């Protein structure tokens, strides 16, 4: 698998004319073996796990913030600030029997 990843990386670099520094794990296929390969090839990698990254986040297991192409500005701002869409955030509070404020 490492040879396939290196070949794909080289191809993308040739097309773009610049270095490729990051990797995105496909379809939630994060595992220890793949991670070891990725560490040798890239400087960082993204999962599809939602959440906010911090200075302490593992560089080879960075969170992603999915944003739909038609997302509203408030939804985009909420996702950047909290990792959740405003509707998801409010829905979670309602489902737990609480409000967003408490």
Secondary structure by P-SEA (a helix, b strand, c coil): caaaaaaaaaaaaaaacccccccccccccccaaaaaaaaaccccccccccccccccccccbbbbbbbcccccaaaaaaaaaccccaaaaaaaaaaacccccc
